[in-house]
Amino acid sequence: MKRLFIKTKQQKLWLEKLYHLEESFKQSAEKTDALAVFPKDNIQQLVNIGYSQITLPKHYGGEGLSIYEMVLFQETLASFDSNTALSIGWHLGVVGDLYEQKLWKEEALVDYAIEITKGALVNRSVSEKITGSPTRGGKPGTQAVKKDGHWVLNGRKSFTTAAPVLTHFLTSAWIEEKDRIGFFLLDRNLQGLSIDETWDVIAMRGTGSHDLVLENVVVDETQLVELPNKKNGKFNGWILHIPACYLGIAQAARDYAVHFASYYTPNSLKEPIGHLPNVQQKIGKMDLLLTQARHLIYSVAEAADDKVRKNLLTNEVAVAKYTVTNYAIEIVDLAMRLVGAQSLGRKNPLQRHYRDVRAGLHNPPMDDMVIQQLAKTAIEREENKSIILT
């Protein structure tokens, strides 16, 4: 089904590079999950083939690939290993957004592009236990105070995905003297910066989403790279790396179930269970949901890449995340129902897919916020229509 969405030779070449890693990534996925270890070797292999540079524009020395292509590759990668895909996905999304929206001064963008081409990895560190998800509007507990011409940062960030390998942390902090949030680009080796290995969960166990701890971390003025306004808080097309990951997990679960149905023949039957009508209903429903989800996410990604059409997008990125993630959960559930009790075995990949895919519910934007924003947009449009008519 995915072949329909491969358009160019360049996309085929990148997919070939990823498929060379398929077997090793699939083999390490079970260990990553069972031991909750971060897949450092996988990430390094991706860096080695230049994958960490795909969303960096060509003008800055990167591959200059699109949101659409990122979705295509991230979906593929997640079907091999979800933890690896989600971890590198955050880096890709942050880089794509930074350079598309020119969120930093040009000099800072040029300097950091050089670091990316050398293998630098970055993620935003924004979540905190005391504020919950930053998308809900909470003010950071992390503080930045000016002292002797430098900024001094103190605080703790949670859910810092890929913390074991990040070279930089794009960290939000409340700046009292400016009465606003600022983002500081923090080097991993700064004195007072440490990682507290708190990540102990049942889903996406290998993403290393530990706490970032800042204790009197001193940086100069140049490290204050962003002072976002309310407009910057909107979701952008690069966040589609999230649903792409869960779509890949769903595809992997579906493939396992179809293979199982095609070959499993209990002694009560003369042919594989795939010939049974009730099993075919499950397979058909999985493929129906996959088709709907895939057409939606690629359609939105294509629009987000278009210079004209992207200005018409309102809630489509959020809708894609909501729909794809929830469909993915249903697909994995159907796969487990088809395979039956065997899917609960610790060595069976379906139980891992079942746990990992549910993590998508807790990635932004959350379901309730998507629905609420759709309603707000509908009401706002109706009210504006009334104003125009009067």
Protein Blocks (a to p, Z undefined) as FASTA:
>chain_A
ZZmmpmbfklmmmmmmmmmmmmmmmmmmmmmmmnopacfklmmmmmmnommmmmpcfkno
pnopafklmmmmmmmmmmmommlmmmmmmmmmmmmmmmmnopacfklmmmmmmmmmnopa
cdddfbdfklopaknopacfbdcddeehiacdedddehiehklmocbdcdddddfklopa
cdddddfklghiacddfbccfehklnopacdddehiacdfklmmbccdfklmpccfklmm
mmmmmmmmmmmmmmmmmmmmmmmccfkbcbdfklpmklmmmmmmmmmmmmmmmmmmmmmm
mmmmpmklmmmpcklmmmmmmmmmmmmmmmmmmmmmmnommlmpmklmklmmmmmmmmmm
mpccdfklmmmmmmmmmmmmmmmmmmmmZZ
